[in-house]
Amino acid sequence: MIRERKPVLYFKKDSFIDISPITKIIIFILSSIIMIRSGSLLGEWIVGSIAALFLLNAKAWGWSYKFALLFFGTLLLEEIAKLTGTEQTFSLFFVVCNVVRIFLPTIAMYYILAEKTTASEYLAVFKKLHIPDAFAVSFVVMLRFIPTLREHLQNIRKALVFRNIRIGPMYFMKHPIISIERLIVPMLISSGKVMEELSAAAMTRGLDVGRKRTTIVKFQLHPADFLLIIVGILTMVYLEGGF
Amino acid sequence: MHALELQDITVSSAASSTPIIDNFSLQVEAGECVVLCGESGCGKTTITRVINGLVPEFYDTLALSGDVKHFGNSIKEQTISDVAKNVGSVFQNPKSQFFNLDTSNELIFGCENLNLDREEILKRAEQTIAGLNLKNLVNRNIFELSGGEKQRIACGSIISMRPKILLLDEPTANLDYESIEILKEMLLNLKSLGYTIVLSEHRLYWLEDLADRFIYLQSGKQLGTYTFNELYHKSEQELSEMGLRSMNVAALFENLNWITERKRWELCKLNDKKNTQKSLEITLEDVSVAYQNTPVFQLPKLSFSGGSIIGIVGENGAGKTTFINTLLGFMKHQGTIRENQTVLKKKALNKGGFMVMQDVNQQLFSNTLMNEVLLGTDASKEQAQELLEKLGLASLEERHPASLSGGEKQRVAVASALLSNKRMIVFDEPTSGLDRKSLEQFCAEIKELSSPDNLIFIVTHDIEVIFQLVDFILPCSKYKE
């Protein structure tokens, strides 16, 4: 007789090494600061590598591939240009690359935090750190709300196309206030309803502030977490120290 | 002792002098399945909210008198989250009742809130998955599930909490025929396990074998109690007067299956509509669309002539949305789409088409109704006034679009489509959650709008709309080699 296998539930996202959300948050903040403030080549390489490793670890293949190509590709191009002395000719191009590169690790880490970390993981951390429920609950609902907002935004932009209005980057730069109004007003009205229904549903599932709650995921820090935090902090101190 | 007892419930709001629920009493025995029915606004949703305690604690503008008892315990001294231990609620909109991005965490979310042991939670989750046959839904991204699958996960999450009473508020409003069947199987199973089930519903035909009693409500008053058979044997005329939707749709389903049998991506004629003047013809030739290298459809030839109303049907994932997006110029396609003799490229398709979305709120942008219908058109104010008059919106000209009712918002969207001279107007699930009266009204309005200069497409699961309104059916189906 073939025994039917029981399904195994995963409460965390699939990854090679389990990294705690707190480490992800620290790296998110540190990498953003380093990229904006330092401008050193070494810093860029370290931060870029860490972000790329995070993406690989989360098995986000498409993202890792695009990130590595864009980040390290432009870095290499710049090096080649320096070696061949054609830096001046393409200076405008490299300025644009630089600006894009500054934000890339932040975007990558945001993706890791928003899409590759589950609500349970966050709730476990918040509980361990004794962060009040009122914050924890709203944070989790916000996290869940991001994909909904994205969906609404897509629909609204589509609806605007039917009215012969295309809000692309150019339109946005020319008419920033109108663009925001056209997007935000319908967004608020349609999201308001979802929010109300969501809060009602939350209460009927027993979610309430000030009540004891189990967290299925246990909060744990592994050697990898310490290693990442130490590397992040050392890089920051080293670069800020101006050695 | 009754499983559920409502004693002299009256719900009133400060805004109106007539109560929303007027002296309503109900006793439900353990293991019974009771359905609340009646037209929109009759108070059935409000009663479900009284049962789970959302009125008055959450909807605090409403005042409640009378008492609700679950297994003899009054809920007066309990908070909503206490009530949640006994009463599990599933809501109408599958999109707005989950809190996690993945199904596994969602299934145990309620148990975590009950502060159960880790081991106990895992045991319960396992039992729920086995009991409700959710095995192929675990460890999935909720945003990628269909409405029916989301609804099953919502039930699963509730069942893990082991409530004694299951409360469902219009659970089928957004579901297709097959999902309703699966949901019914699941509820039958739960009923046989001894769960007490209370439903509020517009669609009643699927409740055969499941419902023991139907409570009929009108303006917050209980007007009668029926069994399935009693309602089933009422004439369409009687049901229509009561504002209830058709009970006997089995014949319609058979008819639909017969018409569309073995036809895929071909127009099937439903009505003989005489169309003498042919001023508009949209033709698709060798149009094919692929999504991430997998073909969605390949159409040798398909042509629609002006004045037709076309129903787009098919199960979830059949390619209905992709087809519509192609017609409206949002998809990259191979082949040609022609309007009479002119080939239409993506931008021209964008310009010639319009979609009335499922959530109309997402397409209302202006501060008054007049500005709204004039946005993005070259039409004059007089033309707009004339059209609003025709659509019965003339007195609302200066109102804010957000303050209108659902049906009025839909009409505003249609008005702006007509004013900007759109040839293809698509309705995406326009009748989800409508009662009989609104449904009939909608069908009449659309027939009125249909003219030789336009094509109307209706994407729908609703069998009644198909047979009342549509001239042609386009059955969609997953691409097979």
Contacts between the chains, C-beta under 8 A, distances in Angstrom:
chain1	res1	chain2	res2	distance
A	6	B	126	6.3
A	7	B	126	7.9
A	7	B	129	5.9
A	7	B	135	5.1
A	7	B	138	5.0
A	7	B	139	7.7
A	8	B	139	8.0
A	9	B	104	4.2
A	9	B	107	7.4
A	9	B	108	7.7
A	9	B	122	7.4
A	9	B	125	6.1
A	9	B	138	5.8
A	9	B	139	6.7
A	10	B	102	7.8
A	10	B	104	5.8
A	10	B	139	5.1
A	11	B	104	5.8
A	11	B	105	5.6
A	11	B	108	7.8
A	13	B	102	7.9
A	115	B	101	7.6
A	118	B	100	6.7
A	118	B	101	6.8
A	118	B	102	6.2
A	118	B	105	5.6
A	119	B	99	6.8
A	119	B	100	5.0
A	119	B	101	7.2
A	119	B	105	6.1
A	120	B	100	7.4
A	120	B	105	5.1
A	120	B	112	7.9
A	123	B	112	8.0
A	140	B	99	6.7
A	141	B	99	6.7
A	143	B	101	7.6
A	144	B	98	7.5
A	144	B	99	5.5
A	144	B	100	6.7
A	144	B	101	6.3
A	147	B	101	7.0
A	147	B	143	5.2
A	148	B	95	7.2
A	151	B	143	7.9
A	152	B	359	8.0
A	152	B	362	6.1
A	155	B	357	6.0
A	155	B	359	7.2
A	155	B	362	4.6
A	155	B	363	7.8
A	156	B	362	5.1
A	156	B	363	7.4
A	158	B	330	6.7
A	158	B	355	7.3
A	159	B	355	7.6
A	159	B	357	6.5
A	159	B	362	5.8
A	159	B	363	3.6
A	159	B	365	8.0
A	160	B	365	7.5
A	161	B	330	8.0
A	161	B	350	5.2
A	162	B	328	7.9
A	162	B	350	7.3
A	162	B	353	7.0
A	162	B	354	4.8
A	162	B	355	6.6
A	162	B	363	7.5
A	162	B	376	7.8
A	162	B	417	7.4
A	162	B	420	7.9
A	162	B	422	7.5
A	163	B	365	7.5
A	163	B	375	5.4
A	163	B	376	3.2
A	163	B	377	7.9
A	163	B	416	7.0
A	163	B	420	7.3
A	164	B	351	7.0
A	164	B	376	4.4
A	164	B	420	7.4
A	165	B	375	7.9
A	165	B	376	5.9
A	181	B	365	8.0
A	182	B	365	5.4
A	185	B	365	6.3
A	186	B	361	6.0
A	186	B	362	5.0
A	186	B	363	6.8
A	186	B	364	6.1
A	186	B	365	6.2
A	187	B	362	7.9
A	189	B	361	4.6
A	189	B	364	7.3
A	189	B	402	5.2
A	190	B	359	5.3
A	190	B	361	4.1
A	190	B	362	5.0
A	193	B	96	7.9
A	193	B	361	7.2
A	194	B	93	8.0
A	194	B	95	7.0
A	194	B	96	4.6
A	197	B	91	6.5
A	197	B	93	6.0
A	197	B	96	3.9
A	197	B	97	7.0
A	198	B	96	5.0
A	198	B	97	7.2
A	198	B	99	7.7
A	199	B	58	7.3
A	200	B	54	5.6
A	200	B	58	5.5
A	200	B	91	7.5
A	201	B	89	7.4
A	201	B	91	5.9
A	201	B	96	6.7
A	201	B	97	4.0
A	201	B	98	8.0
A	201	B	99	8.0
A	202	B	99	6.6
A	203	B	54	7.0
A	203	B	57	7.8
A	203	B	58	6.0
A	203	B	80	4.3
A	203	B	81	6.3
A	203	B	84	7.4
A	204	B	52	5.2
A	204	B	53	8.0
A	204	B	54	6.9
A	204	B	80	6.4
A	204	B	83	7.7
A	204	B	84	5.4
A	204	B	87	7.5
A	204	B	88	7.6
A	204	B	89	4.1
A	205	B	84	6.2
A	205	B	99	7.6
A	205	B	109	6.3
A	205	B	110	4.6
A	205	B	113	6.0
A	205	B	157	7.1
A	205	B	158	7.6
A	205	B	161	7.4
A	206	B	81	4.5
A	206	B	84	4.0
A	206	B	85	7.0
A	206	B	110	5.9
A	206	B	113	3.8
A	206	B	114	5.6
A	206	B	161	7.0
A	207	B	81	6.9
A	207	B	99	7.6
A	207	B	109	8.0
A	207	B	113	5.0
A	208	B	79	6.7
A	208	B	80	7.5
A	208	B	81	4.0
A	208	B	113	7.5
A	211	B	81	6.5
A	211	B	113	7.2
A	211	B	115	7.2
A	212	B	115	4.4
A	213	B	112	5.7
A	213	B	113	5.7
A	213	B	115	5.7
A	214	B	111	7.2
A	214	B	112	4.7
A	214	B	114	7.8
A	214	B	115	5.4
A	214	B	116	5.9
A	214	B	117	7.2
A	214	B	118	6.4
A	214	B	121	6.4
A	215	B	112	6.5
A	216	B	105	7.5
A	216	B	108	5.8
A	216	B	112	6.1
A	216	B	118	6.3
A	216	B	121	6.2
A	216	B	122	7.9
